[in-house]
Amino acid sequence: MFSERTNWKLARNRFTQALEEVRAGGARVLDLTVSNPTRAGLRYDEAAILRALASPRTLDYDPQSKGLLAAREAVAGYYRDRSGRGGRDVAGNVASQGMSDGIVVDPERIVLTTSTSEGYSFVFRLLCNAGDELLVPKPSYPLFEFLADLQDVRLVPYPLIYDHGWQMDFPSLERVVTERTRGVVVVHPNNPTGSFVSEGEVDSLNAFCGEHGLAVIADEVFLDYGLDVDPDTGNGRVGTAALGRPVERRSTAQMLQKSSPQGLKPASSVAPDGTAEAVPFPKPIRETSLRNRRSFVGNEAVLTFTLSGLSKIAALPQMKVAWMVTSGPGELAGEAMGRLEVIADTYLSMNAPIQWAMPALLEQRKEIQRQLLERVRGNLAELDRQLAGQKACSRLEVDGGWYAVLRVPVTRSDEELAIELVREKAVVVHPGHFYDFPGDGYLVLSLITAEDDFRDGMGRVFAFLNS
Ligand SMILES: Cc1ncc(COP(=O)(O)O)c(C=O)c1O
């Protein structure tokens, strides 16, 4: 009766079951996986948001396939503002690279979508025939699998390798590329590793994609959460530095798919290819290295689709607004836009109130990003404070985003550990397994968790690990 692409295992996994049982027992559960910003105790300008949704212009129906021009212009304005903000810290690189925030984004190269996921599905449809392949980072955002299944696309992982920071492994990209490969996905910065694609990697990526005729698909939903950003001014720190939900978007059904067959994985600190993993150790947020925080919207070397949206940029996931920007060699980018427009026109999924509200909603990002950056930095500092008393645990370096990765001793599978933490300590963390870490010994923590919960929850985690 049903398509094979929907042959998902729909049973609840053991982690979810354990959580439900503990909650049903009445325990106060501390959730360190919070990724829904609307429930994270942030202060939104409610009046401004609600006012923005009530424009009388929403009474008119003006079907535009790429989205209303005024809304696309607001997105272009976001990139213009970013360049003003980040201009100082990347100024030296702007001229030398094909990619910068100094460029003006043409609203005609922007397509609005109801989510980044919808943007992904449009791009997958544009680039891939059934069975074609896309290279995706590992570890990364688990929703990719479902998006790919639904579009009949095959995902081929390429590892990010940790060695005092995460790096793309270009030799492995060369090994996995085939005739059927259509593009490379980068998440900038990646969820949950918090790593940006460095400038050298952008060059190598462009060279690789140019050589093999591939497109770049850049997910930048966390781009503005570089940890060097000054929470008060939004500026990168000049002189010192220029330098994770999938969950709230995923239904329980999707989360269940990540359960391993017996709910257990063999404990190992050896990568699947047999190489020993680099052993991480705690380090402070890097304040001296130059990290690339520029957007891919200016990447002209190869066909590039840059995806972002309000869900993280303005911490408004409920508004269901995202966008994609096409850049690249003129003729190719033009043809891509023509085709994307037909895909978008087939659905016309954007509603009028939200599009008219976009300038005001994008404006909200300034204050909300300030709060979130303060939260993320505060929780990271708290994590480091507690880690200072720990011998066996460390955290991996993080340059941006909403998550931290904790390295713990491998005494059991990550999933088993997460289940025991729920049952014994009523604290929820994500096993690295949900994000396809190369082995066990990784827990993922949300840094946007309310500070008190984060502090107490980490206390519970370490108490358990030391018991
Ligand atoms: C890397 C990444 N991309 C996209 C999304 C989802 O974005 P949207 O809500 O716009 O679909 C998430 C959600 O956590 C994410 O982590």
The ligand as an SDF file (V2000), in Angstrom:
LIG
                    3D

 16 16  0  0  0  0  0  0  0  0999 V2000
   21.4900   23.0110   10.7490 C   0  0  0  0  0  0  0  0  0  0  0  0
   20.0190   23.2550   10.7450 C   0  0  0  0  0  0  0  0  0  0  0  0
   19.3990   23.6220    9.6050 N   0  0  0  0  0  0  0  0  0  0  0  0
   18.0720   23.8560    9.5670 C   0  0  0  0  0  0  0  0  0  0  0  0
   17.3060   23.7300   10.7130 C   0  0  0  0  0  0  0  0  0  0  0  0
   15.8330   23.9400   10.6450 C   0  0  0  0  0  0  0  0  0  0  0  0
   15.5040   25.1390   10.1310 O   0  0  0  0  0  0  0  0  0  0  0  0
   13.9840   25.4070    9.7410 P   0  0  0  0  0  0  0  0  0  0  0  0
   13.2130   25.5080   11.0120 O   0  0  0  0  0  0  0  0  0  0  0  0
   14.0520   26.6950    9.0060 O   0  0  0  0  0  0  0  0  0  0  0  0
   13.5590   24.2890    8.8560 O   0  0  0  0  0  0  0  0  0  0  0  0
   17.9010   23.3350   11.9110 C   0  0  0  0  0  0  0  0  0  0  0  0
   17.0980   23.1580   13.1170 C   0  0  0  0  0  0  0  0  0  0  0  0
   17.5900   22.8820   14.1770 O   0  0  0  0  0  0  0  0  0  0  0  0
   19.2760   23.0960   11.9190 C   0  0  0  0  0  0  0  0  0  0  0  0
   19.8920   22.7010   13.0410 O   0  0  0  0  0  0  0  0  0  0  0  0
  1  2  1  0
  2  3  1  0
  2 15  2  0
  3  4  2  0
  4  5  1  0
  5  6  1  0
  5 12  2  0
  6  7  1  0
  7  8  1  0
  8  9  2  0
  8 10  1  0
  8 11  1  0
 12 13  1  0
 12 15  1  0
 13 14  2  0
 15 16  1  0
M  END
$$$$
